[in-house]
């Protein structure tokens, strides 16, 4: 098992080519997801838009076939809001299911999970969890 807490490293190892943390888009009074998506382009990207002592929120854009590695968070729950596209979720004990725009997925701490963008178009998801959350990588 490998543990990782650095959000930028986690996203890069998950295949996200552009990762924006800090002043660019973080903690603005408001942000339009369509405008942000048009600005950042068609390649994979992630932009942290909320960051404080209690929670962090990252918008993640990925192309079909891309997603994260199988992992769990030992000390916090995680929530995802699907903004665009179709995604396949694997959650240990719940199986695999497809989620799409306007779906919300909650994964309890300690639960192994993985998500992959599927279909013909890219997808955007909004990840909300504890800031600088621990990721522990494992096998199915």
C-alpha positions in Angstrom: 0.0 0.0 0.0 1.2 3.5 -0.8 0.0 6.6 1.0 -0.1 10.1 -0.6 -1.3 13.4 0.9 0.0 15.9 -1.7 -3.0 16.8 -3.9 -1.0 17.9 -6.9 1.0 14.6 -6.9 -2.2 12.6 -6.5 -3.9 14.3 -9.5 -0.8 14.1 -11.7 -0.4 10.4 -11.0 -4.1 10.0 -11.9 -3.2 11.4 -15.3 -4.4 15.0 -14.9 -2.0 17.1 -17.0 -2.8 20.5 -15.6 -3.3 21.1 -11.9 -4.2 24.5 -10.5 -3.9 25.0 -6.8 -3.7 28.4 -5.0 -4.4 31.9 -6.2 -5.6 31.2 -9.8 -9.2 30.0 -9.0 -9.2 29.4 -5.3 -11.8 31.0 -2.9 -13.1 33.4 -5.4 -16.5 34.9 -4.5 -18.0 33.1 -7.5 -16.8 31.1 -10.5 -18.7 29.8 -13.6 -17.8 26.2 -14.4 -18.4 26.7 -18.1 -16.2 29.7 -18.3 -13.5 27.9 -16.3 -13.7 24.9 -18.6 -13.5 27.0 -21.7 -10.4 28.8 -20.3 -8.6 25.6 -19.3 -9.3 23.6 -22.5 -10.0 20.1 -23.6 -7.0 18.3 -22.0 -7.4 16.9 -18.5 -7.2 19.5 -15.7 -8.0 20.1 -12.1 -8.7 23.4 -10.4 -9.1 23.7 -6.6 -11.8 26.3 -6.2 -12.4 26.0 -2.4 -9.8 25.5 0.3 -10.0 26.2 4.0 -9.4 24.4 7.3 -12.6 22.4 7.1 -13.0 21.3 3.5 -11.5 21.5 0.0 -13.3 21.4 -3.3 -11.6 20.5 -6.6 -13.2 20.6 -10.1 -11.7 17.7 -12.1 -12.0 17.5 -15.9 -11.0 14.2 -17.6 -11.5 12.4 -20.9 -13.1 9.0 -21.5 -11.0 6.3 -20.0 -9.3 8.6 -17.5 -10.0 8.6 -13.8 -8.3 7.9 -10.5 -6.5 4.9 -9.1 -8.2 2.4 -6.7 -7.8 4.0 -3.2 -9.4 4.9 0.1 -9.3 7.7 2.6 -8.6 6.5 6.2 -9.7 9.6 8.0 -12.5 11.3 6.1 -15.6 10.8 3.9 -15.6 12.1 0.3 -18.4 13.5 -1.8 -18.5 14.0 -5.6 -21.0 16.1 -7.6 -21.1 15.1 -11.3 -21.2 18.3 -13.3 -20.7 16.9 -16.8 -20.4 13.5 -18.6 -20.8 9.9 -17.5 -18.6 8.2 -14.9 -18.3 4.6 -13.7 -17.9 4.2 -10.0 -16.6 1.2 -8.1 -17.2 1.4 -4.4 -16.2 -1.7 -2.4 -19.3 -3.3 -0.9 -21.6 -1.4 -3.3 -20.3 -2.6 -6.6 -20.0 -0.7 -9.9 -22.5 1.8 -11.1 -22.8 4.6 -13.7 -23.4 8.2 -12.6 -24.1 11.3 -14.7 -24.8 15.0 -14.5 -26.6 16.1 -11.4 -25.7 12.9 -9.4 -24.0 13.1 -6.1 -21.9 10.2 -4.8 -20.8 9.8 -1.1 -18.0 7.5 -0.1 -17.5 6.8 3.6 -14.0 7.0 5.1 -12.1 3.7 4.8 -14.1 2.6 1.8 -12.1 1.5 -1.3 -13.3 3.3 -4.5 -12.4 4.3 -8.0 -14.0 6.4 -10.7 -13.5 6.5 -14.5 -14.9 8.8 -17.1 -16.9 6.8 -19.7 -18.8 7.4 -22.9 -17.9 9.6 -25.8 -17.3 13.0 -24.1 -15.2 14.3 -21.3 -16.6 14.8 -17.9 -16.3 17.2 -14.9 -16.7 16.2 -11.3 -16.5 18.3 -8.2 -14.7 16.6 -5.3 -15.4 17.8 -1.8 -13.5 16.4 1.2 -11.1 17.3 4.0 -8.3 19.5 2.8 -5.1 17.7 1.9 -6.9 14.3 2.4 -4.8 11.2 2.7 -5.1 8.7 -0.2 -4.1 5.1 0.4 -3.7 3.0 -2.8 -4.6 -0.6 -2.9 -5.6 -3.5 -5.2 -9.2 -4.8 -5.8 
